[in-house]
Amino acid sequence: MAKAAKTAIKTKDARAAAEAKNWTKVIKAVRSPKTGAYTFKEQIVHKEKIKDFLAQK
């Protein structure tokens, strides 16, 4: 029975892994208007929304 339980867990993880491939961690450099120093804004974004995230000010 332990083998059957392991198999059931793997199929659930495979579905989650397939969904996780649609997300990307995006890092954007943002310059401070006050000091001129760069800071980094990180966010996990769906692959279809990457251009929208990078276009934001």
C-alpha positions as CSV (number, residue, x, y, z in Angstrom):
1,M,0.0,0.0,0.0
2,A,2.9,2.4,0.5
3,K,3.7,2.2,-3.2
4,A,0.2,3.2,-4.1
5,A,0.3,6.2,-1.8
6,K,3.7,7.4,-3.2
7,T,2.3,7.1,-6.7
8,A,-0.8,9.2,-5.8
9,I,1.5,11.9,-4.3
10,K,3.7,12.0,-7.4
11,T,0.7,12.6,-9.7
12,K,-0.5,15.6,-7.6
13,D,3.0,17.0,-7.6
14,A,3.3,16.7,-11.4
15,R,0.1,18.8,-11.8
16,A,1.5,21.4,-9.5
17,A,4.9,21.4,-11.3
18,A,3.2,21.8,-14.6
19,E,1.3,24.9,-13.3
20,A,4.4,26.3,-11.7
21,K,6.1,26.5,-15.1
22,N,3.7,29.3,-15.9
23,W,5.2,31.6,-13.3
24,T,8.5,33.5,-13.4
25,K,10.4,35.6,-10.9
26,V,11.1,39.0,-12.4
27,I,13.7,41.4,-10.9
28,K,13.5,45.0,-12.0
29,A,16.1,47.8,-11.2
30,V,14.4,51.0,-10.1
31,R,16.3,54.2,-9.7
32,S,15.5,56.5,-6.8
33,P,14.8,60.1,-7.9
34,K,16.0,61.4,-4.6
35,T,19.5,59.8,-4.4
36,G,20.0,58.3,-7.8
37,A,20.7,54.9,-6.2
38,Y,19.3,51.7,-7.7
39,T,17.0,49.4,-5.8
40,F,15.6,46.1,-7.0
41,K,11.9,45.2,-7.1
42,E,11.2,41.5,-7.2
43,Q,7.9,39.8,-7.9
44,I,6.7,36.4,-9.0
45,V,4.5,37.1,-12.1
46,H,2.5,34.9,-14.5
47,K,4.4,34.5,-17.8
48,E,1.7,36.4,-19.7
49,K,2.0,39.5,-17.4
50,I,5.8,40.0,-17.6
51,K,5.8,42.8,-20.1
52,D,3.1,44.7,-18.0
53,F,5.2,44.4,-14.9
54,L,8.3,45.7,-16.6
55,A,6.4,48.6,-18.2
56,Q,5.2,49.9,-14.7
57,K,7.0,52.9,-13.3
